[in-house]
Amino acid sequence: MAKKGRITVELRSTVSKHWYTTTKNPKTMTTKMKIKKFDPIARVHALYEEGKVRK
């Protein structure tokens, strides 16, 4: 059986406390993920940075 390649990461907003969860392949994307997405709390497009998944 093949190894599971994708890991779950949490994208946290730099503007508010909002967050998204997504998956990424750590072999092809070795750096921390940074992406602009819509923040519904602040109602603007904000920078989201990768963080650990809270359980």
N, C-alpha and C positions, 0 to 999 in steps of 0.2 A: 504494500500500500504506500502511496506517495505521501510525503510530508505536506502538512498544510503550509502554504507559502504566504498567505495574507494575514496581516494582523489588524486588529481593531484599534483605532486611535480616536481621540477626542479633539475636536477643533474648538478652541475657546476664543471668544471675541476679545479684542484689545480695548473695546469701548464700554462693554457692559458685561453682565454675568451670563449672557446667552452662550450656548454651545451646541455643536452638531457632533454626531459620531459618523465615522466612515472607515473604510478599510484601505490599506495600502500594502504594496509588495516591498518589503524592506531590502530585497536584493537589487531592485532597479532604482529605488528611491532611498538613498542612504542618508540624505539630509532631512531635517525636520520640515514638515509641510507648512507652507504659508500660502494662504489663498484669500482673495477678497470675496465675501459673500454678504448677503443681505442680513442685517441684524434687526429683527422685528421689535426689539425693546427700544433701541435707539432710533429706529426707523431710518437708517442710512446704510450704505454699503461700507462695511468695515473689514479690517484685516483680521483674519482668524489664524491662530498659531496652534500647532500640534502640542498636545499634552497627554498625560497618562489618563487612561479610562478609569473613572470613578465607579466603584461597585457598590 
